[in-house]
Amino acid sequence: TAITNGLYIAVIAIVPNVGVTGVSGVGPVGCWSLVKAQPNANNPNNFEVWKCYATSGTTGIVTATFSSTVSRSTMGVYTYSGANPTSQIGNASAAINSTGTNLPTVSLTTTTPNSWAFGAIFSGRRTLTTPGTGFIKRGTDLLFNTGADATSVGLVSEDKPITSIGSVIVSGTLSGNTKWTI
């Protein structure tokens, strides 16, 4: 979707654990930058968040380039209009669970009032049944399943408006126990 003064967020879930060397599309050439990479040493996957800020409305396809061959991947692209041109993302936080629960949780400290908290979860083969308190599930669960193994790729996301600076718990309930990255 074309937006003005827009923040595009690309969340990429990858199996096996290889990196993303670049993201392109929708914004000006070279606008995409890495926000957070969260490889999981206990589960053969990688989870990356990238951003692009565009002052004028653009549309198109967003593409990720990988450092080597991947067997499974999925990507969700999310848009926010009216983003602050000097500070689109104030803070990024991550957590990993390698024992298998259905309750992904991470604490995030917001840096700007009247902003958004965004959460994305690498969820294996699970879906987001209940978003965190005050959060809204974004889109549909993006799943790439080839069996019941722990390397199935699932991506779920949620967001919520934040009125003041402070600590926010990004959480939710998944459809079953799994190893997750948030």
Secondary structure as GFF3:
##gff-version 3
##sequence-region A 1 182
A	DSSP	beta_strand	6	15	.	.	.	ID=ss1
A	DSSP	beta_strand	20	24	.	.	.	ID=ss2
A	DSSP	beta_strand	33	37	.	.	.	ID=ss3
A	DSSP	beta_strand	46	54	.	.	.	ID=ss4
A	DSSP	beta_strand	63	66	.	.	.	ID=ss5
A	DSSP	beta_strand	72	80	.	.	.	ID=ss6
A	DSSP	beta_strand	96	101	.	.	.	ID=ss7
A	DSSP	beta_strand	105	109	.	.	.	ID=ss8
A	DSSP	beta_strand	115	122	.	.	.	ID=ss9
A	DSSP	beta_strand	128	131	.	.	.	ID=ss10
A	DSSP	beta_strand	136	137	.	.	.	ID=ss11
A	DSSP	beta_strand	142	144	.	.	.	ID=ss12
A	DSSP	beta_strand	153	162	.	.	.	ID=ss13
A	DSSP	beta_strand	167	174	.	.	.	ID=ss14
A	DSSP	beta_strand	178	181	.	.	.	ID=ss15
###
